[in-house]
Amino acid sequence: MDRSFGFLCVSCEFKGDDFIREAAELGHRVYLITGENHKDDPWPYDQITESFYMPGNDGRHWNLDDLKLGVAHLMRRVKIDR
């Protein structure tokens, strides 16, 4: 592969694990943001570069200001392409 991309996956429920595996197998970096209540779900952690957890049990009610601040902090140290 000529170029590796950084993917930011934001998921309020357990989904997208096939995408995460495929992206990582193609040599891309995958960053996951999900809720604390999905921390123990069978994410392919061996394929995820770094994972972050939002507090609360319902991803549809996350504090979006906290999410924006966390993503901004992440983007200060890593390049997110997609």
Stockholm file with secondary structure:
# STOCKHOLM 1.0

chainA/1-82         MDRSFGFLCVSCEFKGDDFIREAAELGHRVYLITGENHKDDPWPYDQITESFYMPGNDGRHWNLDDLKLGVAHLMRRVKIDR
#=GR chainA/1-82 SS CCCCCEEEEEESSSCCHHHHHHHHHTTCEEEEEEEGGGTTSCCCGGGCSEEEEESSSCGGGCCHHHHHHHHHHHHHHSCCCC
#=GC SS_cons        CCCCCEEEEEESSSCCHHHHHHHHHTTCEEEEEEEGGGTTSCCCGGGCSEEEEESSSCGGGCCHHHHHHHHHHHHHHSCCCC
//
